[in-house]
Amino acid sequence: MRSGRVFWGLVMLLTGVVLLLEPLGIIPQDTNVWRFIWPGIIIFLGVWLLVVPVIYKGKKLDKENLTIPLDGATEARLRLKHGAGRLEVSSLDSSNNFLTGEFGGGVDQSVHHDSQILRVKLSAPSHEIPFGIQFEGLNWQVKVNRSIPTRLDIDTGASETILNLDDMKIAELNIDTGASSTRINLPSNAGFTRVSVESGAASVSIRVPTQVAARIQVESGLAGITVDQTRFIHNGHLYESPGYADALNKAEIFIKTGVGSLDVK
């Protein structure tokens, strides 16, 4: 039985017990029992959130292996909704499959074909206690076809994210992350790559291959920003490689970050 069902089952049981005490005469009939039920539920919820993770500490999450074939697709859209834990993305050398992976903690999948475009969404399952709390972080290792032009969207929480995209055809990369550590190696031979990173209290490191020109725009709160100005010349609100407009391989990078650090080199 899932612990979410246990939680709500206990809430209903306790509520029923309190309501039963009045007709049994244990609680005076002129007492408004609902004044006790709602505070009791809140107290029980607090105890549940504190005690259950301790009980399940060290619980191992199941691993799930997944393979998604290309089925004739010539381009792809991949969205990863990860959550907390560790996420690693690297390249897959295959003519038949778009994606393979090992998913510690499991994965929910949605796969659709739209003409020759493959659309894949992989999400963290909600199978622990209520409100998405998990006792052991997800550990995902995902390999994506290196030859297929792909748009990659990533949503993460308190996670460590490592994206080794050097030999992949990533046309667009969008990252939305919270309190995390994110390391990105951008593609070296993808033509044009558009990158958008929005982060909260995060550490973000981006490596731009030497043969790739870049135009970088940063909006920050209290982030410590380090950009290699020997490669990317600071001009107003932009950092830009000399010869960016005519470069064969280039990346347009937009970064919006709050508290944390940013390193681009």
Secondary structure by P-SEA (a helix, b strand, c coil): ccaaaaaaaaaaaaaaaaaaccccccccccccaaaaaaaaaaaaaaaaaaccccccccbbbbbbbbbbbccccccbbbbbbccccbbbbbbbbcccccccccccccbbbbbbbcccbbbbbbbbbccccccccccccbbbbbbcccccbbbbbbbbccbbbbbccccccccbbbbbbccbbbbbbccccccbbbbbbbbccbbbbbbbcccccbbbbbbbcccccccccccbbbccccccccccccccbbbbbbbbbccbbbbcc
